[in-house]
Amino acid sequence: MVAFLVAFDRLVRREIRTKRHWDFRARTSYDEERLVTPRDVIGAYPRGKAKLFKYRTRYYLQRRAWRYFRRLGHREPLKYIPAIVNALARYEDADLQKGENILDSWSLMHACFAESDALEFGATHVQLKDGRALGELTPAPAFSDAWKKADSAPMVLALAVRAQARLVRLWAMQLFQRDHSTHAVSLDNILGLLEHEDADVQQFGSKLLESSGVLATLPISSWLKLLQTKNEEALQRVCDAFAKHVSADRLELAQCVELASVRPVPVARLGQKYLQTRNISSPIEREQICALANAKCSAIAGELTAWTLKFLGTKENYSSDQVIRFFDSNQDKSRAAAWTWLMADSHALIDASLWSRLAETPHDDLRLRVIDCLQRQTKLPGADGNQLENVWRSVLLGVHRGGRQKAKAVRQISQAIVENPQRVETLLPVLAVAVRSVRGPESRAGLAAVVTLTEAGPELTEAVRRHLPEMKFAEVAA
């Protein structure tokens, strides 16, 4: 009967049509909207869209299906609630897309709004009273006393999760809040609400969580499950409840790092808050906070890096293996914060191992910073010529950014060749990239560097002729 009830409601689909009338007294015309039954019966409609039964038969089938549940409600109310809950869970959003579809769902309207003062129930149709709207409907189900019993609360809550139609879910949530607000909801049920794909259901679950009496004794593992909620508004409420009921001493350092490393901003900030209360002193703790280099929340990635390097970057605790993770981070704000720490008179400035790794960085923004740093000093500790060659080549081949750094790189290449002419065969092809550039500033910087090389010695001039055959050199008379 559950399947018949839903199927017969789907058979009736009236349409809104506009009809023009003439007012003889006012001598004006006006439009009137009314619900009419379409001619979609087999034999009077294209076969692909035709349906069985005339509308009088469909109306009878709707009443007959509801009669079964109505009698069940009178005779055995305890069996009526689970039966009608199963029926309501079968309605889909496609069945209730329009307001007229809702009014045409005879059994649904009786089950959910039979006692509503905004509706008139006729022999075959449900209509809104004059001046009323569908938006005014509130839960007023048939057999309301049965719905108010404590045994019905779990079924109403389950309907909010199971129902396929948004209208039914909203109806179930409103009914639960009105008639079962004092019902104790288990954590598993709250998790089911928070993990629902509907944002309204998730927010409903977060409200139940706030009023739950088990939060003070909830284990950390359960809290961590709650923090995996997808809806942002519901997640913020979960985080507020977490901060209110969970003290910092209940969390391990690894759990704080895990919270701060996730992508959702509310959870990441919550983890950052707990981390800031920690004093990192042991080598094991320093290794644990290195995982913050993998933080996914860009909003606080830079702040986390700055906080972490306060402990990892001290002279007595410094390790290039730990620090380099933040320069290799996928978050540009983490890399920027790490570079700021490095340039702030850090003792890591003279670490050859760190600079050797920075010269091989795959990140374009760090290559540009390395070029700037090289411009201020003659060479970088630990970075040999081959590594700098890779940096120069990467900067010159970058087509989207780094215009000023490219000019600096060209000058650095020219100076390196003059200082060590044996590197001309490896560095001059890199310099040729700038000379052949279609961008004026880069091309001019490259030409200036070539002139510098030709003035340095005849052997360099010959190398320039080989690698840049398109250039013509004028002979200057003695």
C-alpha positions as CSV (number, residue, x, y, z in Angstrom):
1,M,0.0,0.0,0.0
2,V,3.0,2.3,0.6
3,A,4.0,2.0,-3.1
4,F,0.4,2.5,-4.3
5,L,-0.1,5.6,-2.2
6,V,2.9,7.3,-3.7
7,A,2.2,6.1,-7.2
8,F,-1.4,7.3,-7.2
9,D,-0.4,10.7,-6.0
10,R,2.0,11.0,-9.0
11,L,-0.9,10.2,-11.4
12,V,-2.6,13.5,-10.7
13,R,-0.8,16.5,-12.2
14,R,-3.0,19.5,-13.0
15,E,-1.6,22.5,-14.8
16,I,-1.9,26.3,-14.2
17,R,-3.5,28.0,-17.1
18,T,-4.5,31.6,-17.6
19,K,-8.0,32.5,-18.9
20,R,-9.0,36.0,-20.0
21,H,-12.4,37.3,-18.8
22,W,-14.4,40.4,-19.7
23,D,-16.0,42.5,-16.9
24,F,-19.1,44.0,-18.5
25,R,-19.7,46.4,-15.7
26,A,-16.2,47.8,-15.6
27,R,-15.7,47.4,-19.4
28,T,-12.3,45.9,-18.8
29,S,-10.6,42.5,-19.2
30,Y,-8.7,40.7,-16.6
31,D,-6.7,37.4,-16.4
32,E,-7.5,34.6,-14.0
33,E,-5.2,31.6,-13.2
34,R,-6.8,28.3,-12.5
35,L,-5.8,24.6,-12.2
36,V,-7.1,22.5,-15.0
37,T,-6.7,18.8,-15.7
38,P,-4.7,18.1,-18.9
39,R,-5.9,15.6,-21.5
40,D,-3.2,13.0,-21.0
41,V,-5.3,9.8,-21.1
42,I,-4.5,7.1,-23.5
43,G,-6.4,7.7,-26.8
44,A,-6.5,11.5,-26.3
45,Y,-2.8,12.3,-26.0
46,P,0.5,11.3,-27.7
47,R,1.3,7.8,-26.8
48,G,4.7,8.6,-25.3
49,K,3.1,10.9,-22.6
50,A,-0.3,9.3,-22.1
51,K,-1.3,7.7,-18.8
52,L,-3.8,5.1,-17.7
53,F,-7.2,6.1,-16.2
54,K,-9.3,9.1,-16.5
55,Y,-8.9,11.8,-13.8
56,R,-12.1,10.7,-12.0
57,T,-10.5,7.2,-11.6
58,R,-7.2,8.7,-10.5
59,Y,-9.0,10.8,-7.8
60,Y,-10.8,7.6,-6.6
61,L,-7.5,5.7,-6.4
62,Q,-5.9,8.5,-4.3
63,R,-8.8,8.4,-1.9
64,R,-8.8,4.7,-1.8
65,A,-5.1,4.5,-0.9
66,W,-5.4,7.1,1.8
67,R,-8.5,5.3,3.2
68,Y,-6.3,2.4,4.1
69,F,-3.9,4.5,6.2
70,R,-6.7,6.6,7.7
71,R,-8.4,3.4,9.0
72,L,-5.0,2.2,10.2
73,G,-4.5,5.4,12.1
74,H,-7.9,5.0,13.9
75,R,-7.6,1.4,14.7
76,E,-3.8,0.9,15.4
77,P,-2.0,4.3,15.8
78,L,1.2,2.5,16.8
79,K,1.4,0.8,13.4
80,Y,0.2,3.9,11.5
81,I,3.3,6.1,12.2
82,P,6.0,3.7,10.8
83,A,3.8,2.9,7.8
84,I,3.2,6.5,6.8
85,V,6.8,7.3,7.5
86,N,7.8,4.7,4.9
87,A,5.4,6.3,2.5
88,L,6.6,9.8,3.0
89,A,10.2,8.8,2.5
90,R,9.4,7.6,-1.0
91,Y,8.3,11.0,-2.4
92,E,11.0,12.7,-4.5
93,D,11.8,16.3,-5.3
94,A,10.6,15.7,-8.9
95,D,7.1,14.8,-7.5
96,L,6.8,18.1,-5.7
97,Q,8.6,20.6,-8.0
98,K,5.7,23.0,-8.2
99,G,3.0,24.3,-5.8
100,E,0.3,22.7,-7.8
101,N,2.1,19.3,-7.6
102,I,2.0,19.6,-3.8
103,L,-1.7,20.4,-3.7
104,D,-2.4,17.5,-6.1
105,S,-0.6,15.0,-3.7
106,W,-3.8,14.0,-1.9
107,S,-2.3,11.5,0.5
108,L,0.7,13.6,1.3
109,M,-1.4,16.6,2.1
110,H,-3.6,14.6,4.4
111,A,-0.7,12.9,6.1
112,C,1.3,16.1,6.7
113,F,-1.3,19.0,6.8
114,A,-4.7,17.5,7.5
115,E,-5.3,19.8,10.4
116,S,-3.9,23.0,8.8
117,D,-6.2,26.0,8.9
118,A,-4.8,27.3,5.6
119,L,-6.2,24.4,3.5
120,E,-9.6,23.3,2.4
121,F,-10.1,19.6,1.7
122,G,-12.8,18.9,-0.9
123,A,-14.1,15.7,-2.3
124,T,-11.3,15.4,-4.9
125,H,-9.0,18.4,-4.5
126,V,-7.0,20.3,-1.8
127,Q,-7.2,24.1,-2.1
128,L,-5.6,27.0,-0.3
129,K,-8.0,29.3,1.5
130,D,-8.4,32.9,0.2
131,G,-5.4,35.0,1.2
132,R,-3.3,32.0,2.3
133,A,-0.1,30.7,0.7
134,L,1.9,27.4,0.7
135,G,4.7,29.2,2.5
136,E,2.4,29.5,5.6
137,L,2.0,25.7,6.0
138,T,3.4,24.3,9.2
139,P,3.3,20.6,10.3
140,A,-0.3,19.7,11.1
141,P,-0.5,16.0,10.5
142,A,-3.5,13.7,10.7
143,F,-3.5,11.8,14.0
144,S,-1.4,14.4,15.7
145,D,-1.6,12.7,19.1
146,A,0.1,9.7,17.7
147,W,2.9,11.9,16.2
148,K,3.4,13.5,19.7
149,K,4.1,10.3,21.5
150,A,7.7,9.7,22.6
151,D,7.9,6.5,20.5
152,S,7.4,8.6,17.4
153,A,10.4,10.8,17.9
154,P,13.1,8.4,16.5
155,M,10.9,7.8,13.4
156,V,10.5,11.5,12.8
157,L,14.2,12.1,13.1
158,A,14.9,9.1,10.8
159,L,12.5,10.6,8.3
160,A,14.5,13.8,8.2
161,V,17.5,11.7,7.0
162,R,15.7,9.2,4.8
163,A,13.3,11.4,3.0
164,Q,14.1,12.0,-0.7
165,A,12.0,15.1,-1.0
166,R,13.2,18.4,0.6
167,L,9.6,19.3,1.5
168,V,9.3,16.1,3.6
169,R,12.6,16.6,5.2
170,L,11.7,20.2,6.3
171,W,8.4,19.0,7.5
172,A,10.0,16.3,9.6
173,M,12.6,18.7,11.1
174,Q,9.9,21.3,12.0
175,L,7.7,18.6,13.6
176,F,10.6,17.2,15.6
177,Q,11.6,20.7,16.9
178,R,8.0,21.5,17.9
179,D,6.9,18.2,19.5
180,H,10.1,16.4,20.5
181,S,12.5,19.2,21.5
182,T,13.4,17.4,24.7
183,H,14.1,14.1,23.1
184,A,17.7,12.9,23.8
185,V,19.3,12.4,20.4
186,S,22.2,9.9,20.2
187,L,25.6,10.9,18.8
188,D,25.2,8.4,15.9
189,N,21.9,10.2,14.8
190,I,23.6,13.6,15.0
191,L,26.5,12.3,12.9
192,G,23.9,11.0,10.3
193,L,22.4,14.5,10.2
194,L,25.7,16.2,9.9
195,E,26.9,13.9,7.1
196,H,23.7,14.4,5.0
197,E,24.1,16.0,1.6
198,D,21.3,18.6,2.3
199,A,22.6,21.8,4.0
200,D,19.3,22.2,5.9
201,V,19.7,18.8,7.5
202,Q,23.3,19.5,8.4
203,Q,22.3,22.8,10.1
204,F,19.5,21.0,11.9
205,G,22.1,18.4,13.1
206,S,24.4,21.2,14.4
207,K,21.5,22.7,16.4
208,L,20.8,19.4,18.0
209,L,24.5,19.1,18.8
210,E,24.5,22.4,20.6
211,S,21.6,21.4,22.8
212,S,22.9,17.8,23.4
213,G,23.7,16.9,27.0
214,V,26.5,14.5,26.2
215,L,29.0,17.0,24.8
216,A,30.9,17.4,28.1
217,T,31.7,13.7,28.3
218,L,32.1,13.1,24.5
219,P,35.4,11.3,23.7
220,I,38.0,13.0,21.5
221,S,37.5,10.4,18.8
222,S,33.9,11.3,18.5
223,W,34.7,15.0,18.3
224,L,37.1,14.4,15.5
225,K,34.3,12.6,13.5
226,L,32.1,15.6,14.1
227,L,34.7,17.9,12.7
228,Q,34.5,16.2,9.4
229,T,31.1,17.8,8.7
230,K,31.0,19.3,5.1
231,N,28.5,22.1,5.5
232,E,30.4,25.3,6.5
233,E,27.7,26.8,8.7
234,A,27.2,23.5,10.6
235,L,31.0,23.0,10.8
236,Q,31.4,26.4,12.5
237,R,28.8,25.5,15.1
238,V,30.6,22.2,15.7
239,C,33.9,24.1,16.2
240,D,32.3,26.5,18.6
241,A,31.0,23.6,20.6
242,F,34.4,21.9,20.5
243,A,36.2,25.0,21.8
244,K,33.6,25.2,24.6
245,H,33.7,21.7,25.9
246,V,37.2,20.4,25.0
247,S,40.2,21.8,26.9
248,A,43.7,21.9,25.5
249,D,45.1,19.2,27.9
250,R,42.7,16.6,26.4
251,L,44.4,16.8,23.0
252,E,47.7,15.3,22.0
253,L,50.1,17.4,20.0
254,A,49.7,15.2,17.0
255,Q,45.9,15.7,17.1
256,C,46.4,19.5,17.3
257,V,48.7,19.4,14.2
258,E,46.2,17.2,12.4
259,L,43.4,19.7,13.1
260,A,45.5,22.7,12.0
261,S,46.6,20.9,8.8
262,V,43.1,20.4,7.3
263,R,41.5,22.5,4.6
264,P,38.3,23.9,6.2
265,V,39.1,27.3,7.8
266,P,37.1,26.9,11.1
267,V,38.8,23.5,11.9
268,A,42.3,24.8,10.9
269,R,41.9,27.9,13.1
270,L,40.7,25.7,16.0
271,G,43.8,23.5,15.7
272,Q,46.0,26.7,15.5
273,K,44.4,28.0,18.7
274,Y,45.3,24.8,20.6
275,L,48.8,24.7,19.1
276,Q,49.5,28.2,20.4
277,T,49.1,27.0,24.0
278,R,51.9,24.4,23.5
279,N,55.5,24.8,24.4
280,I,57.6,22.7,22.0
281,S,60.7,21.5,23.7
282,S,61.6,17.8,22.8
283,P,63.0,16.5,19.5
284,I,59.9,14.3,19.1
285,E,57.6,17.3,19.4
286,R,59.7,19.3,16.9
287,E,59.4,16.4,14.4
288,Q,55.7,16.3,14.9
289,I,55.1,20.0,14.2
290,C,57.1,19.6,10.9
291,A,53.9,18.1,9.5
292,L,52.5,21.7,9.5
293,A,54.5,22.2,6.3
294,N,51.7,20.2,4.6
295,A,48.9,22.4,5.9
296,K,46.1,22.8,3.4
297,C,44.4,25.9,4.6
298,S,45.9,28.9,2.8
299,A,44.3,31.3,5.3
300,I,46.6,30.4,8.1
301,A,49.4,28.5,6.3
302,G,51.8,31.5,6.7
303,E,50.9,32.0,10.4
304,L,51.5,28.3,11.1
305,T,54.9,28.4,9.3
306,A,56.0,31.5,11.3
307,W,54.9,29.8,14.6
308,T,56.7,26.6,13.8
309,L,60.0,28.2,12.7
310,K,60.2,29.9,16.1
311,F,61.0,26.5,17.5
312,L,62.7,24.8,14.6
313,G,64.8,27.8,13.6
314,T,66.6,28.5,16.9
315,K,70.4,28.0,16.9
316,E,70.3,25.0,19.3
317,N,67.4,23.2,17.5
318,Y,68.1,24.1,13.8
319,S,68.0,21.3,11.3
320,S,68.0,22.0,7.5
321,D,66.1,18.7,6.9
322,Q,63.2,20.1,9.0
323,V,63.3,23.7,7.8
324,I,63.4,22.9,4.1
325,R,60.0,21.2,4.3
326,F,58.4,24.7,4.6
327,F,60.3,26.0,1.6
328,D,59.0,22.9,-0.3
329,S,55.4,23.5,0.9
330,N,52.6,23.6,-1.7
331,Q,51.2,26.7,-0.1
332,D,52.8,29.9,-1.4
333,K,52.0,31.7,1.9
334,S,54.1,29.0,3.8
335,R,57.0,29.5,1.4
336,A,56.7,33.3,1.8
337,A,56.7,33.1,5.6
338,A,59.7,30.7,5.5
339,W,61.6,33.1,3.3
340,T,60.8,36.0,5.6
341,W,62.2,34.0,8.5
342,L,65.3,33.2,6.5
343,M,66.0,36.9,5.7
344,A,65.4,38.1,9.2
345,D,69.1,37.8,10.3
346,S,68.7,34.0,10.6
347,H,71.7,31.9,11.2
348,A,70.4,29.7,8.4
349,L,71.7,32.3,5.9
350,I,75.1,30.7,6.1
351,D,73.9,27.2,5.9
352,A,75.4,25.7,2.7
353,S,73.1,22.7,2.8
354,L,69.9,24.8,2.9
355,W,71.0,27.1,0.0
356,S,72.1,24.0,-2.0
357,R,68.5,22.7,-1.8
358,L,66.9,26.2,-2.4
359,A,68.9,26.4,-5.6
360,E,67.0,23.3,-6.8
361,T,63.6,24.4,-5.8
362,P,60.7,23.6,-8.2
363,H,58.7,26.7,-7.1
364,D,59.0,29.8,-9.3
365,D,58.4,32.3,-6.5
366,L,61.4,30.9,-4.6
367,R,63.6,31.1,-7.7
368,L,62.9,34.8,-8.1
369,R,63.7,35.4,-4.4
370,V,67.0,33.5,-4.9
371,I,67.9,35.7,-7.8
372,D,67.2,38.8,-5.7
373,C,69.3,37.4,-2.9
374,L,72.2,36.6,-5.3
375,Q,72.0,40.2,-6.6
376,R,72.9,41.5,-3.1
377,Q,75.8,39.1,-2.6
378,T,78.5,37.6,-4.8
379,K,77.5,34.0,-4.2
380,L,75.2,31.8,-2.1
381,P,76.7,29.4,0.5
382,G,76.7,25.8,-0.8
383,A,75.2,26.7,-4.2
384,D,77.6,25.7,-7.0
385,G,77.6,27.0,-10.6
386,N,75.6,24.2,-12.0
387,Q,72.8,24.7,-9.5
388,L,72.7,28.5,-10.1
389,E,72.6,27.7,-13.9
390,N,69.4,25.8,-13.3
391,V,67.9,28.8,-11.4
392,W,68.9,31.3,-14.1
393,R,67.5,29.1,-16.9
394,S,64.2,28.6,-15.0
395,V,63.8,32.4,-14.4
396,L,64.6,33.3,-18.0
397,L,62.3,30.7,-19.4
398,G,59.4,31.9,-17.2
399,V,56.8,33.6,-19.5
400,H,54.3,34.8,-16.9
401,R,56.3,36.6,-14.3
402,G,59.7,37.8,-13.0
403,G,60.4,40.6,-15.5
404,R,62.8,42.5,-13.1
405,Q,64.4,39.3,-11.9
406,K,65.2,38.3,-15.5
407,A,67.3,41.4,-16.0
408,K,69.2,40.6,-12.8
409,A,69.7,37.0,-13.9
410,V,71.2,38.2,-17.2
411,R,73.7,40.4,-15.4
412,Q,74.6,37.5,-13.0
413,I,75.2,35.2,-16.0
414,S,77.4,37.7,-17.7
415,Q,79.4,38.2,-14.6
416,A,79.8,34.5,-14.0
417,I,81.2,34.0,-17.5
418,V,83.6,36.9,-17.2
419,E,84.9,35.5,-13.9
420,N,85.2,32.0,-15.2
421,P,85.5,31.9,-19.1
422,Q,85.5,28.1,-19.0
423,R,81.7,28.2,-18.3
424,V,80.9,30.1,-21.5
425,E,79.7,27.0,-23.4
426,T,77.1,26.1,-20.7
427,L,76.0,29.6,-19.7
428,L,76.0,31.4,-23.1
429,P,73.0,29.3,-24.4
430,V,71.1,30.4,-21.3
431,L,72.0,34.1,-22.1
432,A,70.9,33.6,-25.7
433,V,67.3,33.0,-24.4
434,A,67.2,36.7,-23.2
435,V,68.8,38.0,-26.4
436,R,66.2,36.4,-28.5
437,S,63.3,37.4,-26.3
438,V,60.4,39.3,-27.9
439,R,60.2,41.5,-24.9
440,G,62.1,44.7,-25.2
441,P,63.6,45.0,-21.6
442,E,64.8,41.4,-21.6
443,S,66.3,41.7,-25.1
444,R,68.1,44.9,-24.3
445,A,69.5,43.4,-21.0
446,G,70.7,40.4,-23.0
447,L,72.4,42.6,-25.7
448,A,74.1,44.6,-22.9
449,A,75.4,41.4,-21.4
450,V,76.8,40.2,-24.8
451,V,78.6,43.5,-25.3
452,T,80.2,43.0,-21.9
453,L,81.4,39.6,-22.9
454,T,82.9,40.8,-26.2
455,E,84.8,43.5,-24.4
456,A,86.2,41.0,-21.9
457,G,88.2,39.0,-24.4
458,P,88.5,37.6,-28.0
459,E,87.8,34.1,-27.0
460,L,84.4,35.1,-25.6
461,T,83.7,37.0,-28.8
462,E,84.2,33.8,-30.8
463,A,81.8,31.9,-28.5
464,V,79.2,34.6,-29.0
465,R,79.5,34.3,-32.8
466,R,78.9,30.5,-32.5
467,H,75.9,30.7,-30.3
468,L,74.4,33.8,-31.7
469,P,75.1,33.6,-35.5
470,E,72.4,36.1,-36.3
471,M,74.4,38.9,-34.6
472,K,76.7,41.0,-36.8
473,F,79.8,42.6,-35.3
474,A,81.2,45.8,-36.9
475,E,84.9,46.1,-37.3
476,V,86.3,49.1,-35.6
477,A,89.3,50.7,-37.3
478,A,92.3,51.3,-35.2
